[in-house]
Amino acid sequence: MPSLNLPDGPREGALLVFDKDGVLADFHRAWGAMVRARVDALTRLSGLADLVEALKAGFGVDTAWRPLPQGLLATGSRTQAIAVAAACLEAVGVPEARAIAETAFAQADAAVSMADRHAALPGAGDTLRHLAQSGWRLAIASTDTTSGIREFLAHNRLDGLAIACVGSDRVARGKPAPEMFRLACGESGVGPHAAAMIGDGLVDLQMGRAAGAFATIGVLGGVGTHEMLAPHADWLVPDVTALVPPSV
């Protein structure tokens, strides 16, 4: 059985469950482009340019378009984001707000290039390949959709590495509830106590702990800060390449 060399010593396991954005994918590049495209489409379709700041607040980005660590962009699903957009439109009397929000999101999807949407972080692909070759089973549990996870893997030629892909569309309760982690474990044929959770957000680590993961690993450089993640992490790393020993 493979093991991870955590700060308090090696721990054996069978499965590594990764969050996607901020861990494997370049969160800031992908979602910076996506949230701008969504806001542009929403203001254009509604004809209300003065909604920009309200939409930014609702999506969980600051005035400079940076994601807030516990904002909707960092922690919520696409379905939740559409609901927030619709609520912003309804609040100012826009008719058929839900339909406009859904159309705007579809237009934003088409506007953001595949290169931006599915950009991988440096070394992420090689790290996954090495871990798989070392005997680890791999899974991804993300607030992105399941199709979004699979598109990311395909775009970066990582198809087949993840045994299970669990997006927010596959569960009734998203992070930090343990449902996504447990589904990833079940589809990988591994019990939660033989699986570790690797994420850049507080909800990722809370999910792993709630599900009984043998380790929770916080990745810095995404949305979570050291101060936010440290109380919930068995190990903090600058990026996923730290999971592979330097001698490899």
C-alpha positions in Angstrom: 0.0 0.0 0.0 1.5 3.4 -0.9 2.2 6.0 1.8 2.4 9.8 2.2 5.3 11.3 4.1 3.4 13.7 6.3 5.2 16.0 8.8 4.4 13.6 11.7 5.6 10.5 9.7 4.4 8.3 6.9 0.8 7.3 6.6 -0.4 4.5 4.4 -3.5 4.7 2.2 -5.0 3.8 -1.1 -6.8 6.8 -2.5 -6.1 10.5 -3.0 -9.1 12.7 -3.6 -8.3 16.1 -5.1 -10.2 19.2 -5.4 -9.7 20.6 -8.9 -9.6 24.4 -9.0 -6.7 25.9 -7.2 -5.1 22.4 -6.7 -4.8 20.9 -10.2 -6.3 23.8 -12.3 -5.3 27.4 -12.3 -8.2 28.8 -10.3 -7.4 32.5 -10.8 -6.9 32.2 -14.6 -10.0 30.1 -15.2 -12.5 31.7 -12.8 -11.2 35.2 -13.2 -12.1 35.0 -16.9 -15.4 33.1 -16.2 -16.8 35.5 -13.7 -16.0 38.5 -15.9 -17.7 36.8 -18.8 -20.8 36.0 -16.6 -21.1 39.6 -15.4 -20.6 41.0 -18.9 -23.4 38.7 -20.3 -25.8 39.4 -17.4 -25.4 43.2 -17.6 -25.7 43.1 -21.4 -28.8 40.9 -21.5 -30.5 42.8 -18.7 -29.5 46.2 -20.0 -28.3 47.2 -16.5 -24.7 48.1 -16.4 -25.0 49.4 -12.9 -25.5 45.8 -11.6 -21.7 45.0 -11.9 -20.9 45.6 -8.2 -23.9 43.8 -6.9 -23.1 40.8 -9.1 -19.4 40.8 -8.1 -20.5 40.8 -4.4 -22.9 38.0 -5.0 -20.3 35.9 -6.8 -17.8 36.4 -4.1 -15.1 38.5 -5.7 -13.7 41.8 -4.4 -13.6 45.1 -6.3 -10.4 44.0 -8.1 -12.1 40.8 -9.3 -10.1 38.6 -6.8 -12.0 35.7 -5.3 -12.9 35.9 -1.6 -11.7 32.8 0.3 -15.2 31.9 1.5 -17.2 33.6 -1.3 -19.5 31.8 -3.7 -16.9 31.6 -6.5 -14.6 29.7 -4.2 -17.1 27.5 -2.5 -20.4 27.3 -4.4 -21.7 25.4 -7.4 -22.8 26.5 -10.8 -26.5 26.0 -9.8 -25.9 28.3 -6.7 -24.2 30.9 -8.9 -27.2 31.0 -11.3 -29.6 31.4 -8.4 -27.6 34.3 -7.1 -27.5 36.0 -10.5 -31.2 35.5 -10.9 -31.8 37.0 -7.4 -29.7 40.0 -8.3 -31.8 40.6 -11.4 -35.1 40.0 -9.6 -34.1 42.5 -6.9 -34.2 45.3 -9.5 -37.4 44.1 -11.2 -35.9 42.3 -14.2 -38.6 40.0 -15.6 -37.8 36.3 -16.4 -34.6 36.7 -14.3 -33.9 33.0 -14.1 -34.1 32.5 -17.8 -31.8 35.5 -18.4 -29.3 34.1 -15.8 -29.2 30.7 -17.5 -28.7 32.3 -20.9 -26.0 34.5 -19.6 -24.1 31.6 -18.1 -24.3 29.6 -21.3 -23.0 32.6 -23.3 -20.1 33.0 -20.7 -19.2 29.4 -21.2 -18.9 29.9 -24.9 -16.9 33.2 -24.5 -14.1 31.7 -22.3 -11.4 29.9 -24.2 -10.6 26.3 -23.4 -7.0 27.3 -22.7 -8.2 29.7 -19.9 -11.0 27.4 -18.6 -8.9 24.3 -18.3 -5.4 25.6 -17.6 -3.5 23.2 -15.4 -1.1 24.4 -12.7 2.6 23.8 -13.3 3.6 20.2 -12.5 0.1 19.1 -11.7 -0.1 16.6 -14.5 3.3 15.1 -13.8 2.4 14.8 -10.2 -0.8 12.9 -10.9 1.0 10.5 -13.3 3.7 9.8 -10.7 1.2 9.2 -7.9 -0.7 6.8 -10.1 2.4 4.9 -11.1 3.3 4.7 -7.3 0.1 2.8 -6.7 -2.3 5.5 -5.6 -5.8 5.5 -6.8 -6.9 9.0 -7.7 -10.2 10.8 -7.7 -11.5 14.4 -8.1 -14.3 16.0 -6.1 -15.0 19.5 -7.2 -17.7 22.1 -7.0 -17.4 22.3 -10.8 -19.7 20.1 -12.8 -18.7 16.5 -13.5 -18.5 17.3 -17.2 -16.2 20.2 -16.3 -13.9 17.9 -14.4 -13.7 15.5 -17.3 -13.1 18.3 -19.8 -10.2 19.5 -17.7 -8.7 16.0 -17.7 -9.2 15.5 -21.4 -7.8 19.0 -22.3 -4.6 18.2 -20.3 -4.3 14.6 -21.6 -4.9 13.2 -18.1 -7.8 10.9 -19.1 -8.0 7.7 -17.2 -6.0 8.8 -14.2 -9.0 9.6 -12.0 -11.1 6.6 -11.2 -13.9 8.7 -9.9 -15.0 12.3 -11.0 -17.6 13.8 -8.6 -19.0 17.2 -9.5 -21.5 19.2 -7.5 -24.2 18.0 -9.9 -23.9 14.5 -8.6 -24.7 15.1 -4.9 -27.6 16.6 -2.9 -25.3 18.3 -0.5 -22.0 19.8 -1.6 -18.9 20.7 0.4 -18.3 20.7 3.4 -20.8 17.9 3.7 -19.0 14.5 3.3 -21.2 13.2 0.5 -18.8 14.0 -2.4 -15.8 12.5 -0.7 -17.7 9.3 0.2 -19.1 9.0 -3.3 -15.5 9.3 -4.7 -14.4 6.6 -2.3 -17.2 4.3 -3.1 -16.6 4.5 -6.8 -12.9 4.0 -6.3 -13.5 0.9 -4.2 -11.8 2.4 -1.1 -13.1 3.1 2.4 -12.9 6.8 3.5 -10.4 5.9 6.2 -7.9 4.8 3.5 -8.4 8.0 1.5 -6.8 11.5 1.9 -8.4 14.8 0.9 -6.3 17.4 -0.9 -7.7 20.9 -1.4 -7.1 24.6 -1.3 -10.3 25.6 0.4 -11.6 25.3 3.9 -14.6 23.4 2.7 -12.4 20.8 1.1 -10.6 20.0 4.4 -13.8 20.1 6.4 -15.3 17.6 4.0 -12.4 15.3 4.4 -12.5 15.4 8.1 -16.2 14.9 8.2 -15.9 11.9 6.0 -13.2 10.3 8.1 -10.2 10.8 5.7 -6.9 9.4 7.0 -5.3 12.8 6.1 -6.3 16.3 5.0 -3.8 18.2 3.0 -4.1 21.9 2.4 -2.7 23.5 -0.8 -1.6 27.1 -0.6 -1.7 29.4 -3.6 -5.4 28.8 -4.4 -8.1 30.6 -2.4 -7.3 29.4 1.2 -4.7 31.2 3.4 -2.3 29.5 5.8 -4.2 30.9 8.8 -7.5 29.6 7.4 -6.3 26.1 6.5 -3.8 25.2 9.2 -6.3 24.2 11.9 -7.9 21.7 9.5 -4.9 20.3 7.8 -2.5 17.5 8.7 -0.1 19.0 6.2 0.2 22.3 4.3 2.0 22.3 1.0 2.7 25.2 -1.5 1.4 23.1 -4.4 0.7 19.5 -5.3 4.2 18.8 -6.6 5.2 18.6 -2.9 3.4 15.3 -2.7 6.2 13.8 -4.8 9.6 13.3 -2.9 12.2 15.7 -4.3 14.5 12.7 -5.2 11.9 11.4 -7.7 
